Amino acid sequence: MSTTPRRIAFIGLGIMGSPMAANLVKAGHTVTGFNLVQAPIDKLIADGGKGASSIAEAVKDAEIVITMVPADPQVEAVYFGEEGVLDNAPAGALLIDMSSVTPQISQRVAAAAKEKGLRSIDAPVSGGEAGAIEGVLSIMVGGERADFDEAEPVLKALGTTVALVGPSGSGQTVKVANQLIVAVNIQACAEAVVFLEKSGVDLEVALDVLNGGLAGSTVLTRKKNNFLKRDFAPGFRLDLHHKDMGNLLSAARAVEVPLPTAALVADFITAMRNAGDGGLDHSALLRNLERLSGKVK
């Protein structure tokens, strides 16, 4: 597999995008970043990358444009807005949207890119902040095989599992399925934590034992300390999981698939946002269970 250095524009240097851009620099690529807040651009420069003062400046010489922004409205603005990607990327550039958005916006970007002589794939990720820092994300890609083959060596600097799962929009479909499993898993872990503590067992030992058996999961491994310490500093904010669950339930309705458990957990996430907890890590679903059990107000 080719590891030829590429000229990459990286738009969106947030909790996920910043370490991802840094890993591309470490892999030998020339990375020019743009972000609405300056500090992450300065960090990318310190890591060996370059900074730009606009999207247009960032993408003007790029072979590959990667975007990592929160939701559909930001994708809309980045690609279709004034001085956006579609009007400023060089002909033939490969656009890789790694945001978690609806399949519909990914398909719209792909169609608009084709009209302008560009190529586009959707490549959302799973693994959270830790996975982004460590370069071990799981990346699910929708698009054409030839475009995936070109993108794969670059994506391998960001993740250990990189797979083409279908045509444009398919990456987003698999991503919302991922978010279903993660949300329900966190909810189950939270319920177990409350049950175990109220039963008087040694919680840390109990979680280790559970994680060594069939109940074990990446969620439990990654979030164990969050549960034990009630440390809910955001690695992946409940606000974003709320958005993803909305995308999931909308997509499920379109194909007439009932998702009763996912719908229930989505309601719990909505309740937490209404309580002012949307900025916390999604492991804070534990707080909701503690409220329901009378442990906290």
MIDOSE-1310 file (N, C-alpha, C; in nm, 2 decimals, decimal comma, always signed):
residues 297
mstt	+0,08/-0,12/+0,00/+0,00/+0,00/+0,00/+0,09/+0,12/+0,00; +0,05/+0,22/-0,09/+0,13/+0,34/-0,10/+0,12/+0,43/+0,03; +0,23/+0,49/+0,07/+0,23/+0,58/+0,18/+0,29/+0,71/+0,13; +0,27/+0,75/+0,00/+0,32/+0,87/-0,05/+0,27/+0,99/+0,02
prri	+0,35/+1,08/+0,06/+0,30/+1,20/+0,13/+0,21/+1,28/+0,05; +0,10/+1,33/+0,10/+0,00/+1,40/+0,03/-0,02/+1,54/+0,09; -0,07/+1,64/+0,01/-0,10/+1,77/+0,06/-0,25/+1,76/+0,10; -0,27/+1,78/+0,23/-0,40/+1,76/+0,29/-0,45/+1,89/+0,36
afig	-0,57/+1,93/+0,33/-0,63/+2,04/+0,41/-0,72/+1,97/+0,51; -0,72/+2,02/+0,63/-0,80/+1,96/+0,74/-0,88/+2,07/+0,80; -1,01/+2,06/+0,78/-1,11/+2,16/+0,83/-1,18/+2,11/+0,95; -1,17/+2,18/+1,06/-1,24/+2,14/+1,19/-1,14/+2,07/+1,28
lgim	-1,08/+2,15/+1,37/-0,97/+2,10/+1,46/-1,03/+2,10/+1,60; -1,13/+2,03/+1,62/-1,19/+2,01/+1,75/-1,13/+1,90/+1,84; -1,21/+1,85/+1,93/-1,17/+1,74/+2,02/-1,11/+1,62/+1,93; -1,18/+1,59/+1,82/-1,14/+1,48/+1,74/-1,04/+1,52/+1,63
gspm	-1,07/+1,63/+1,56/-1,00/+1,68/+1,45/-0,86/+1,72/+1,48; -0,83/+1,78/+1,60/-0,70/+1,82/+1,63/-0,60/+1,71/+1,64; -0,63/+1,60/+1,72/-0,53/+1,49/+1,72/-0,52/+1,42/+1,59; -0,63/+1,41/+1,51/-0,63/+1,34/+1,38/-0,54/+1,42/+1,29
aanl	-0,54/+1,55/+1,29/-0,45/+1,63/+1,20/-0,31/+1,61/+1,24; -0,29/+1,61/+1,37/-0,15/+1,58/+1,42/-0,10/+1,45/+1,38; -0,18/+1,35/+1,38/-0,14/+1,21/+1,34/-0,10/+1,21/+1,19; -0,17/+1,29/+1,11/-0,14/+1,29/+0,97/+0,00/+1,36/+0,95
vkag	+0,03/+1,46/+1,03/+0,16/+1,52/+1,02/+0,27/+1,42/+1,06; +0,24/+1,35/+1,16/+0,34/+1,24/+1,21/+0,36/+1,14/+1,10; +0,26/+1,11/+1,02/+0,27/+1,01/+0,91/+0,34/+1,07/+0,79; +0,38/+1,20/+0,79/+0,46/+1,25/+0,68/+0,39/+1,34/+0,58
htvt	+0,26/+1,36/+0,61/+0,18/+1,44/+0,51/+0,20/+1,59/+0,54; +0,17/+1,67/+0,44/+0,17/+1,82/+0,46/+0,03/+1,85/+0,49; +0,00/+1,90/+0,61/-0,13/+1,93/+0,66/-0,15/+2,08/+0,68; -0,25/+2,14/+0,62/-0,29/+2,28/+0,64/-0,42/+2,28/+0,71
gfnl	-0,43/+2,34/+0,82/-0,56/+2,33/+0,90/-0,63/+2,46/+0,91; -0,76/+2,45/+0,92/-0,84/+2,57/+0,94/-0,95/+2,54/+1,05; -0,97/+2,63/+1,14/-1,07/+2,61/+1,24/-1,13/+2,75/+1,28; -1,25/+2,75/+1,33/-1,31/+2,88/+1,36/-1,24/+2,95/+1,49
vqap	-1,18/+2,86/+1,57/-1,10/+2,91/+1,69/-0,95/+2,90/+1,65; -0,87/+3,00/+1,69/-0,73/+3,00/+1,65/-0,65/+2,90/+1,72; -0,67/+2,88/+1,85/-0,58/+2,80/+1,93/-0,55/+2,66/+1,87; -0,64/+2,59/+1,82/-0,61/+2,46/+1,76/-0,52/+2,47/+1,63
idkl	-0,54/+2,58/+1,56/-0,45/+2,61/+1,44/-0,31/+2,63/+1,49; -0,29/+2,70/+1,60/-0,16/+2,72/+1,65/-0,10/+2,59/+1,70; -0,18/+2,50/+1,76/-0,13/+2,37/+1,80/-0,08/+2,29/+1,68; -0,16/+2,29/+1,58/-0,12/+2,22/+1,46/+0,01/+2,27/+1,40
iadg	+0,03/+2,40/+1,40/+0,16/+2,46/+1,35/+0,27/+2,41/+1,44; +0,25/+2,41/+1,57/+0,35/+2,36/+1,67/+0,38/+2,21/+1,65; +0,28/+2,14/+1,60/+0,30/+2,00/+1,57/+0,37/+1,97/+1,44; +0,39/+2,08/+1,36/+0,46/+2,06/+1,23/+0,37/+2,08/+1,11
gkga	+0,25/+2,12/+1,13/+0,16/+2,14/+1,02/+0,16/+2,29/+0,99; +0,06/+2,33/+0,91/+0,05/+2,47/+0,86/-0,09/+2,52/+0,90; -0,11/+2,65/+0,90/-0,24/+2,71/+0,93/-0,29/+2,79/+0,82; -0,42/+2,81/+0,81/-0,48/+2,89/+0,71/-0,58/+2,99/+0,78
ssia	-0,61/+3,10/+0,72/-0,70/+3,20/+0,77/-0,84/+3,18/+0,72; -0,86/+3,09/+0,62/-0,99/+3,06/+0,57/-1,00/+2,92/+0,51; -1,12/+2,87/+0,48/-1,13/+2,74/+0,42/-1,07/+2,75/+0,28; -1,10/+2,86/+0,21/-1,05/+2,88/+0,07/-0,90/+2,87/+0,07
eavk	-0,83/+2,93/+0,16/-0,69/+2,93/+0,17/-0,64/+2,79/+0,20; -0,70/+2,72/+0,29/-0,66/+2,59/+0,33/-0,66/+2,49/+0,22; -0,77/+2,50/+0,13/-0,79/+2,39/+0,03/-0,73/+2,42/-0,10; -0,68/+2,54/-0,12/-0,64/+2,59/-0,26/-0,54/+2,50/-0,33
daei	-0,45/+2,44/-0,26/-0,35/+2,35/-0,32/-0,36/+2,21/-0,28; -0,47/+2,17/-0,21/-0,49/+2,04/-0,15/-0,52/+1,93/-0,25; -0,45/+1,82/-0,23/-0,49/+1,69/-0,31/-0,61/+1,63/-0,24; -0,61/+1,64/-0,11/-0,71/+1,57/-0,02/-0,76/+1,68/+0,08
vitm	-0,89/+1,69/+0,09/-0,96/+1,77/+0,19/-1,03/+1,69/+0,29; -1,00/+1,70/+0,41/-1,07/+1,63/+0,52/-1,15/+1,73/+0,60; -1,27/+1,70/+0,63/-1,35/+1,78/+0,72/-1,40/+1,70/+0,84; -1,40/+1,77/+0,95/-1,44/+1,70/+1,08/-1,52/+1,81/+1,16
vpad	-1,65/+1,82/+1,13/-1,73/+1,92/+1,20/-1,85/+1,86/+1,26; -1,92/+1,93/+1,35/-2,02/+1,87/+1,44/-2,14/+1,81/+1,37; -2,20/+1,87/+1,28/-2,33/+1,82/+1,23/-2,36/+1,88/+1,09; -2,48/+1,84/+1,04/-2,52/+1,88/+0,90/-2,51/+2,03/+0,87
pqve	-2,55/+2,12/+0,96/-2,54/+2,26/+0,93/-2,40/+2,31/+0,91; -2,30/+2,25/+0,98/-2,16/+2,29/+0,97/-2,11/+2,23/+0,84; -2,15/+2,11/+0,80/-2,11/+2,05/+0,67/-2,16/+2,13/+0,56; -2,29/+2,17/+0,57/-2,35/+2,26/+0,47/-2,27/+2,39/+0,45
avyf	-2,23/+2,45/+0,56/-2,15/+2,58/+0,56/-2,01/+2,55/+0,50; -1,95/+2,45/+0,54/-1,81/+2,42/+0,50/-1,80/+2,39/+0,35; -1,89/+2,31/+0,30/-1,89/+2,27/+0,16/-1,96/+2,37/+0,07; -2,07/+2,42/+0,11/-2,16/+2,50/+0,01/-2,15/+2,65/+0,04
geeg	-2,09/+2,69/+0,15/-2,09/+2,83/+0,19/-2,00/+2,91/+0,10; -2,01/+3,04/+0,12/-1,92/+3,14/+0,05/-1,77/+3,10/+0,09; -1,69/+3,09/-0,01/-1,55/+3,05/+0,01/-1,53/+2,91/+0,07; -1,63/+2,83/+0,04/-1,63/+2,69/+0,09/-1,55/+2,60/+0,01
vldn	-1,55/+2,47/+0,05/-1,47/+2,37/-0,02/-1,50/+2,35/-0,16; -1,63/+2,34/-0,20/-1,67/+2,30/-0,33/-1,63/+2,41/-0,43; -1,62/+2,53/-0,39/-1,59/+2,64/-0,49/-1,44/+2,67/-0,49; -1,36/+2,61/-0,41/-1,22/+2,64/-0,40/-1,12/+2,53/-0,40
apag	-1,17/+2,40/-0,39/-1,07/+2,29/-0,40/-1,03/+2,27/-0,54; -0,91/+2,23/-0,57/-0,86/+2,21/-0,71/-0,93/+2,10/-0,77; -0,95/+2,11/-0,90/-1,02/+2,00/-0,98/-0,95/+1,87/-0,95; -1,02/+1,76/-0,93/-0,97/+1,63/-0,91/-0,94/+1,60/-0,76
alli	-0,95/+1,70/-0,67/-0,92/+1,67/-0,53/-1,02/+1,57/-0,48; -0,98/+1,50/-0,38/-1,06/+1,40/-0,31/-1,11/+1,46/-0,18; -1,24/+1,47/-0,16/-1,30/+1,52/-0,04/-1,34/+1,41/+0,05; -1,30/+1,42/+0,18/-1,33/+1,31/+0,28/-1,40/+1,38/+0,40
dmss	-1,53/+1,36/+0,41/-1,60/+1,41/+0,52/-1,60/+1,31/+0,63; -1,53/+1,34/+0,74/-1,53/+1,24/+0,86/-1,62/+1,28/+0,97; -1,71/+1,38/+0,94/-1,81/+1,42/+1,04/-1,91/+1,31/+1,05; -1,99/+1,31/+1,16/-2,10/+1,22/+1,18/-2,23/+1,30/+1,15
vtpq	-2,28/+1,27/+1,03/-2,40/+1,35/+0,98/-2,50/+1,25/+0,92; -2,60/+1,31/+0,86/-2,70/+1,22/+0,79/-2,65/+1,17/+0,66; -2,69/+1,05/+0,62/-2,66/+1,00/+0,49/-2,70/+1,10/+0,38; -2,80/+1,17/+0,40/-2,85/+1,26/+0,29/-2,76/+1,37/+0,26
isqr	-2,69/+1,43/+0,37/-2,60/+1,54/+0,34/-2,47/+1,49/+0,27; -2,43/+1,37/+0,31/-2,32/+1,30/+0,24/-2,34/+1,28/+0,10; -2,46/+1,23/+0,06/-2,50/+1,21/-0,08/-2,51/+1,34/-0,15; -2,56/+1,45/-0,09/-2,57/+1,58/-0,15/-2,43/+1,63/-0,18
vaaa	-2,33/+1,62/-0,08/-2,20/+1,67/-0,11/-2,14/+1,59/-0,22; -2,16/+1,46/-0,23/-2,10/+1,37/-0,33/-2,15/+1,42/-0,47; -2,28/+1,44/-0,48/-2,33/+1,48/-0,61/-2,28/+1,62/-0,65; -2,27/+1,71/-0,56/-2,22/+1,85/-0,59/-2,08/+1,84/-0,63
akek	-2,00/+1,76/-0,56/-1,86/+1,74/-0,59/-1,84/+1,69/-0,73; -1,92/+1,59/-0,77/-1,90/+1,53/-0,90/-1,93/+1,64/-1,01; -2,03/+1,72/-0,99/-2,06/+1,83/-1,08/-1,94/+1,93/-1,10; -1,86/+1,94/-1,00/-1,75/+2,03/-1,00/-1,61/+1,97/-1,03
glrs	-1,62/+1,84/-1,08/-1,49/+1,77/-1,11/-1,41/+1,73/-0,99; -1,48/+1,71/-0,88/-1,42/+1,66/-0,75/-1,47/+1,53/-0,72; -1,41/+1,46/-0,62/-1,46/+1,33/-0,57/-1,48/+1,34/-0,42; -1,57/+1,26/-0,37/-1,61/+1,27/-0,23/-1,65/+1,13/-0,18
idap	-1,60/+1,11/-0,05/-1,64/+1,00/+0,03/-1,68/+1,04/+0,16; -1,77/+0,97/+0,23/-1,80/+0,99/+0,37/-1,73/+0,89/+0,45; -1,67/+0,93/+0,56/-1,58/+0,84/+0,64/-1,59/+0,88/+0,79; -1,71/+0,86/+0,85/-1,72/+0,89/+0,99/-1,64/+0,79/+1,07
vsgg	-1,62/+0,82/+1,20/-1,53/+0,74/+1,28/-1,59/+0,70/+1,41; -1,54/+0,60/+1,47/-1,57/+0,56/+1,61/-1,44/+0,54/+1,69; -1,45/+0,57/+1,81/-1,33/+0,55/+1,90/-1,31/+0,66/+2,00; -1,38/+0,77/+1,97/-1,37/+0,89/+2,07/-1,24/+0,96/+2,07
eaga	-1,22/+1,05/+2,16/-1,10/+1,13/+2,17/-0,98/+1,04/+2,19; -0,99/+0,94/+2,27/-0,87/+0,85/+2,30/-0,83/+0,78/+2,17; -0,93/+0,73/+2,09/-0,90/+0,67/+1,97/-0,84/+0,76/+1,87; -0,88/+0,89/+1,87/-0,82/+0,99/+1,78/-0,68/+1,02/+1,81
iegv	-0,65/+1,03/+1,94/-0,52/+1,06/+1,99/-0,42/+0,94/+1,96; -0,47/+0,82/+1,98/-0,39/+0,70/+1,96/-0,38/+0,66/+1,82; -0,46/+0,71/+1,73/-0,46/+0,67/+1,59/-0,52/+0,53/+1,57; -0,62/+0,50/+1,65/-0,68/+0,36/+1,65/-0,83/+0,37/+1,62
lsim	-0,87/+0,47/+1,55/-1,01/+0,48/+1,52/-1,06/+0,37/+1,43; -1,19/+0,34/+1,43/-1,26/+0,26/+1,33/-1,32/+0,35/+1,24; -1,30/+0,34/+1,11/-1,34/+0,43/+1,00/-1,43/+0,35/+0,90; -1,55/+0,40/+0,89/-1,65/+0,33/+0,80/-1,67/+0,43/+0,68
vgge	-1,65/+0,38/+0,56/-1,64/+0,46/+0,44/-1,76/+0,43/+0,34; -1,82/+0,54/+0,29/-1,91/+0,52/+0,18/-1,86/+0,60/+0,06; -1,87/+0,53/-0,06/-1,82/+0,60/-0,18/-1,78/+0,50/-0,28; -1,71/+0,55/-0,38/-1,66/+0,46/-0,49/-1,53/+0,39/-0,45
radf	-1,51/+0,27/-0,50/-1,40/+0,19/-0,47/-1,27/+0,26/-0,50; -1,26/+0,32/-0,62/-1,13/+0,38/-0,66/-1,10/+0,50/-0,56; -1,20/+0,57/-0,52/-1,17/+0,68/-0,42/-1,13/+0,63/-0,29; -1,19/+0,52/-0,25/-1,16/+0,46/-0,12/-1,01/+0,41/-0,12
deae	-0,97/+0,34/-0,24/-0,84/+0,29/-0,25/-0,74/+0,41/-0,24; -0,77/+0,52/-0,29/-0,68/+0,64/-0,28/-0,67/+0,69/-0,14; -0,78/+0,69/-0,07/-0,79/+0,75/+0,06/-0,74/+0,65/+0,17; -0,74/+0,52/+0,14/-0,71/+0,43/+0,25/-0,57/+0,45/+0,31
pvlk	-0,46/+0,47/+0,24/-0,33/+0,49/+0,30/-0,33/+0,61/+0,40; -0,41/+0,72/+0,36/-0,42/+0,83/+0,45/-0,50/+0,80/+0,57; -0,61/+0,73/+0,55/-0,70/+0,70/+0,67/-0,63/+0,60/+0,76; -0,53/+0,52/+0,71/-0,46/+0,43/+0,80/-0,37/+0,50/+0,90
algt	-0,34/+0,63/+0,88/-0,27/+0,70/+0,98/-0,36/+0,74/+1,09; -0,49/+0,73/+1,07/-0,59/+0,77/+1,17/-0,66/+0,65/+1,24; -0,66/+0,54/+1,18/-0,74/+0,43/+1,24/-0,68/+0,29/+1,20; -0,72/+0,20/+1,28/-0,67/+0,06/+1,26/-0,77/-0,03/+1,18
tval	-0,90/+0,02/+1,18/-1,00/-0,05/+1,11/-1,06/+0,05/+1,01; -1,03/+0,02/+0,88/-1,08/+0,11/+0,77/-1,14/+0,03/+0,67; -1,27/+0,05/+0,64/-1,35/-0,04/+0,56/-1,44/+0,04/+0,47; -1,45/+0,00/+0,34/-1,56/+0,05/+0,25/-1,68/-0,03/+0,27
vgps	-1,79/+0,04/+0,32/-1,91/-0,04/+0,35/-2,03/-0,02/+0,25; -2,01/+0,06/+0,15/-2,11/+0,07/+0,05/-2,10/+0,20/-0,03; -2,20/+0,24/-0,11/-2,19/+0,37/-0,18/-2,21/+0,49/-0,09; -2,20/+0,60/-0,15/-2,21/+0,73/-0,08/-2,32/+0,73/+0,02
gsgq	-2,29/+0,77/+0,14/-2,39/+0,78/+0,25/-2,39/+0,65/+0,34; -2,33/+0,54/+0,29/-2,33/+0,42/+0,37/-2,24/+0,43/+0,49; -2,13/+0,51/+0,49/-2,05/+0,52/+0,61/-2,13/+0,58/+0,72; -2,22/+0,68/+0,68/-2,30/+0,75/+0,79/-2,40/+0,65/+0,84
tvkv	-2,46/+0,56/+0,76/-2,55/+0,46/+0,80/-2,49/+0,37/+0,90; -2,37/+0,32/+0,88/-2,30/+0,23/+0,97/-2,26/+0,31/+1,10; -2,23/+0,44/+1,08/-2,19/+0,52/+1,20/-2,31/+0,53/+1,30; -2,43/+0,55/+1,25/-2,54/+0,57/+1,34/-2,57/+0,43/+1,41
anql	-2,55/+0,32/+1,33/-2,57/+0,19/+1,40/-2,46/+0,17/+1,51; -2,34/+0,22/+1,48/-2,24/+0,22/+1,59/-2,29/+0,30/+1,71; -2,35/+0,42/+1,69/-2,39/+0,50/+1,80/-2,50/+0,44/+1,87; -2,59/+0,36/+1,81/-2,69/+0,29/+1,87/-2,63/+0,19/+1,97
ivav	-2,53/+0,11/+1,93/-2,47/+0,01/+2,01/-2,39/+0,08/+2,13; -2,32/+0,19/+2,10/-2,25/+0,25/+2,21/-2,35/+0,31/+2,31; -2,45/+0,38/+2,27/-2,54/+0,44/+2,36/-2,61/+0,33/+2,45; -2,66/+0,22/+2,39/-2,72/+0,12/+2,47/-2,62/+0,05/+2,56
niqa	-2,50/+0,04/+2,52/-2,39/-0,02/+2,60/-2,36/+0,07/+2,72; -2,35/+0,20/+2,70/-2,32/+0,29/+2,81/-2,44/+0,28/+2,91; -2,56/+0,28/+2,86/-2,68/+0,27/+2,94/-2,68/+0,15/+3,03; -2,64/+0,03/+2,97/-2,63/-0,09/+3,04/-2,53/-0,09/+3,15
caea	-2,41/-0,03/+3,11/-2,30/-0,02/+3,21/-2,34/+0,07/+3,33; -2,41/+0,18/+3,29/-2,46/+0,27/+3,40/-2,55/+0,20/+3,49; -2,65/+0,12/+3,44/-2,74/+0,05/+3,52/-2,67/-0,05/+3,61; -2,57/-0,12/+3,55/-2,49/-0,21/+3,63/-2,42/-0,14/+3,75
vvfl	-2,36/-0,03/+3,72/-2,28/+0,05/+3,82/-2,37/+0,08/+3,94; -2,49/+0,14/+3,91/-2,58/+0,18/+4,02/-2,63/+0,05/+4,10; -2,66/-0,05/+4,02/-2,70/-0,18/+4,09/-2,59/-0,23/+4,18; -2,47/-0,24/+4,13/-2,36/-0,30/+4,20/-2,33/-0,21/+4,33
eksg	-2,32/-0,08/+4,31/-2,29/+0,00/+4,43/-2,40/-0,01/+4,54; -2,52/-0,01/+4,50/-2,63/-0,02/+4,59/-2,64/-0,15/+4,66; -2,57/-0,25/+4,60/-2,57/-0,39/+4,65/-2,45/-0,41/+4,74; -2,36/-0,31/+4,75/-2,25/-0,31/+4,84/-2,13/-0,39/+4,80
vdle	-2,11/-0,42/+4,67/-1,99/-0,49/+4,63/-1,88/-0,39/+4,60; -1,76/-0,44/+4,58/-1,64/-0,36/+4,54/-1,66/-0,33/+4,39; -1,69/-0,20/+4,36/-1,73/-0,17/+4,22/-1,61/-0,19/+4,13; -1,50/-0,14/+4,16/-1,38/-0,15/+4,07/-1,35/-0,30/+4,04
vald	-1,35/-0,38/+4,14/-1,32/-0,52/+4,12/-1,43/-0,59/+4,03; -1,55/-0,55/+4,06/-1,67/-0,61/+3,99/-1,66/-0,57/+3,84; -1,63/-0,45/+3,81/-1,62/-0,41/+3,67/-1,51/-0,48/+3,60; -1,39/-0,50/+3,67/-1,28/-0,58/+3,61/-1,33/-0,72/+3,58
vlng	-1,40/-0,78/+3,67/-1,44/-0,92/+3,65/-1,54/-0,92/+3,53; -1,64/-0,83/+3,53/-1,73/-0,83/+3,42/-1,66/-0,81/+3,28; -1,56/-0,72/+3,28/-1,50/-0,69/+3,16/-1,41/-0,80/+3,11; -1,38/-0,90/+3,19/-1,31/-1,02/+3,15/-1,39/-1,13/+3,09
glag	-1,52/-1,11/+3,09/-1,61/-1,21/+3,04/-1,70/-1,16/+2,92; -1,81/-1,23/+2,90/-1,89/-1,19/+2,79/-1,95/-1,05/+2,80; -1,96/-1,00/+2,92/-2,01/-0,86/+2,94/-1,90/-0,76/+2,90; -1,78/-0,80/+2,88/-1,68/-0,71/+2,84/-1,70/-0,63/+2,71
stvl	-1,65/-0,51/+2,71/-1,67/-0,43/+2,59/-1,57/-0,32/+2,59; -1,55/-0,26/+2,47/-1,46/-0,14/+2,45/-1,52/-0,03/+2,53; -1,65/-0,01/+2,54/-1,72/+0,09/+2,62/-1,68/+0,08/+2,76; -1,68/-0,04/+2,82/-1,65/-0,06/+2,96/-1,50/-0,03/+2,98
trkk	-1,42/-0,08/+2,89/-1,27/-0,05/+2,90/-1,24/+0,10/+2,90; -1,30/+0,17/+2,80/-1,27/+0,31/+2,79/-1,34/+0,40/+2,89; -1,46/+0,36/+2,94/-1,53/+0,44/+3,03/-1,53/+0,40/+3,18; -1,46/+0,30/+3,21/-1,45/+0,25/+3,35/-1,42/+0,36/+3,45
nnfl	-1,31/+0,43/+3,42/-1,27/+0,53/+3,51/-1,37/+0,65/+3,52; -1,43/+0,68/+3,41/-1,54/+0,78/+3,42/-1,65/+0,74/+3,52; -1,69/+0,61/+3,51/-1,79/+0,56/+3,60/-1,74/+0,56/+3,75; -1,61/+0,51/+3,77/-1,56/+0,50/+3,90/-1,54/+0,64/+3,97
krdf	-1,49/+0,74/+3,89/-1,45/+0,87/+3,94/-1,56/+0,97/+3,92; -1,67/+0,93/+3,85/-1,77/+1,03/+3,81/-1,70/+1,15/+3,74; -1,61/+1,12/+3,66/-1,54/+1,22/+3,58/-1,60/+1,22/+3,44; -1,68/+1,32/+3,41/-1,75/+1,33/+3,28/-1,70/+1,44/+3,19
apgf	-1,57/+1,47/+3,21/-1,51/+1,57/+3,11/-1,53/+1,51/+2,97; -1,57/+1,60/+2,88/-1,61/+1,54/+2,75/-1,50/+1,48/+2,66; -1,52/+1,35/+2,63/-1,44/+1,29/+2,52/-1,54/+1,28/+2,40; -1,66/+1,26/+2,43/-1,77/+1,26/+2,33/-1,89/+1,32/+2,40
rldl	-1,93/+1,44/+2,36/-2,04/+1,51/+2,44/-2,18/+1,45/+2,41; -2,26/+1,45/+2,52/-2,39/+1,41/+2,51/-2,47/+1,48/+2,40; -2,44/+1,61/+2,38/-2,50/+1,69/+2,27/-2,48/+1,62/+2,14; -2,36/+1,58/+2,11/-2,33/+1,51/+1,99/-2,40/+1,37/+1,97
hhkd	-2,40/+1,30/+2,09/-2,47/+1,17/+2,08/-2,62/+1,19/+2,06; -2,67/+1,30/+2,11/-2,81/+1,34/+2,09/-2,84/+1,36/+1,94; -2,75/+1,43/+1,88/-2,76/+1,45/+1,73/-2,75/+1,32/+1,66; -2,66/+1,23/+1,69/-2,64/+1,10/+1,63/-2,77/+1,01/+1,64
mgnl	-2,82/+1,02/+1,77/-2,94/+0,93/+1,79/-3,06/+0,98/+1,71; -3,07/+1,11/+1,69/-3,17/+1,17/+1,60/-3,15/+1,12/+1,46; -3,03/+1,12/+1,41/-3,00/+1,07/+1,28/-3,04/+0,93/+1,26; -3,00/+0,85/+1,37/-3,03/+0,71/+1,37/-3,18/+0,68/+1,36
lsaa	-3,26/+0,75/+1,44/-3,40/+0,72/+1,44/-3,47/+0,77/+1,32; -3,42/+0,88/+1,26/-3,47/+0,92/+1,13/-3,44/+0,82/+1,02; -3,32/+0,77/+1,02/-3,28/+0,67/+0,92/-3,36/+0,54/+0,93; -3,38/+0,50/+1,06/-3,46/+0,38/+1,09/-3,60/+0,39/+1,04
rave	-3,66/+0,51/+1,06/-3,80/+0,53/+1,02/-3,81/+0,52/+0,87; -3,71/+0,57/+0,80/-3,71/+0,57/+0,65/-3,71/+0,43/+0,59; -3,65/+0,34/+0,67/-3,65/+0,20/+0,62/-3,75/+0,11/+0,70; -3,83/+0,18/+0,79/-3,94/+0,12/+0,86/-3,89/+0,00/+0,95
vplp	-3,78/+0,04/+1,03/-3,73/-0,05/+1,13/-3,75/+0,00/+1,27; -3,82/-0,07/+1,35/-3,84/-0,03/+1,49/-3,72/-0,05/+1,57; -3,68/+0,06/+1,65/-3,56/+0,05/+1,74/-3,60/+0,09/+1,88; -3,68/+0,01/+1,95/-3,74/+0,05/+2,08/-3,63/+0,08/+2,19
taal	-3,53/+0,00/+2,20/-3,43/+0,03/+2,30/-3,35/+0,15/+2,27; -3,32/+0,17/+2,14/-3,25/+0,29/+2,10/-3,33/+0,42/+2,13; -3,46/+0,41/+2,10/-3,55/+0,52/+2,13/-3,56/+0,56/+2,28; -3,56/+0,46/+2,36/-3,56/+0,48/+2,51/-3,43/+0,55/+2,55
vadf	-3,32/+0,50/+2,51/-3,19/+0,57/+2,55/-3,18/+0,71/+2,49; -3,23/+0,73/+2,37/-3,23/+0,86/+2,31/-3,32/+0,95/+2,40; -3,43/+0,91/+2,45/-3,50/+0,99/+2,54/-3,43/+1,02/+2,67; -3,35/+0,93/+2,72/-3,27/+0,96/+2,84/-3,16/+1,07/+2,81
itam	-3,11/+1,06/+2,69/-3,01/+1,16/+2,65/-3,07/+1,30/+2,63; -3,19/+1,30/+2,58/-3,27/+1,42/+2,57/-3,30/+1,48/+2,71; -3,33/+1,40/+2,80/-3,36/+1,44/+2,94/-3,24/+1,50/+3,00; -3,12/+1,44/+2,97/-3,00/+1,50/+3,03/-2,96/+1,63/+2,97
rnag	-2,99/+1,65/+2,84/-2,96/+1,78/+2,78/-3,06/+1,88/+2,84; -3,18/+1,84/+2,86/-3,28/+1,94/+2,92/-3,24/+1,97/+3,07; -3,16/+1,89/+3,13/-3,11/+1,91/+3,27/-2,98/+1,99/+3,27; -2,93/+2,03/+3,15/-2,81/+2,11/+3,14/-2,69/+2,03/+3,13
dggl	-2,70/+1,90/+3,10/-2,58/+1,81/+3,10/-2,53/+1,78/+2,96; -2,58/+1,85/+2,86/-2,54/+1,82/+2,72/-2,39/+1,83/+2,69; -2,32/+1,91/+2,77/-2,18/+1,93/+2,74/-2,09/+1,82/+2,81; -2,15/+1,73/+2,88/-2,07/+1,63/+2,95/-2,05/+1,51/+2,86
dhsa	-1,95/+1,43/+2,89/-1,93/+1,30/+2,82/-2,05/+1,21/+2,82; -2,06/+1,13/+2,72/-2,18/+1,05/+2,71/-2,19/+0,94/+2,82; -2,07/+0,92/+2,89/-2,07/+0,83/+3,01/-2,15/+0,89/+3,12; -2,19/+1,02/+3,11/-2,27/+1,08/+3,21/-2,41/+1,03/+3,22
llrn	-2,45/+0,94/+3,12/-2,58/+0,87/+3,14/-2,59/+0,81/+3,27; -2,48/+0,78/+3,34/-2,48/+0,73/+3,48/-2,55/+0,83/+3,57; -2,53/+0,96/+3,55/-2,60/+1,06/+3,63/-2,75/+1,05/+3,63; -2,80/+1,02/+3,51/-2,94/+1,01/+3,49/-2,99/+0,89/+3,57
lerl	-2,92/+0,78/+3,57/-2,96/+0,66/+3,64/-2,96/+0,69/+3,79; -2,85/+0,76/+3,84/-2,84/+0,80/+3,98/-2,96/+0,89/+4,02; -3,00/+0,98/+3,93/-3,12/+1,06/+3,97/-3,24/+0,97/+3,98; -3,26/+0,88/+3,88/-3,38/+0,79/+3,89/-3,38/+0,70/+4,01
sgkv	-3,26/+0,67/+4,06/-3,25/+0,58/+4,17/-3,25/+0,65/+4,31; -3,26/+0,79/+4,30/-3,26/+0,87/+4,42/-3,13/+0,89/+4,48; -3,02/+0,86/+4,41/-2,89/+0,88/+4,47/-2,84/+1,02/+4,46; -2,87/+1,09/+4,35/-2,84/+1,23/+4,34/-2,96/+1,31/+4,30
k	-2,95/+1,44/+4,32/-3,06/+1,53/+4,28/-3,04/+1,57/+4,13
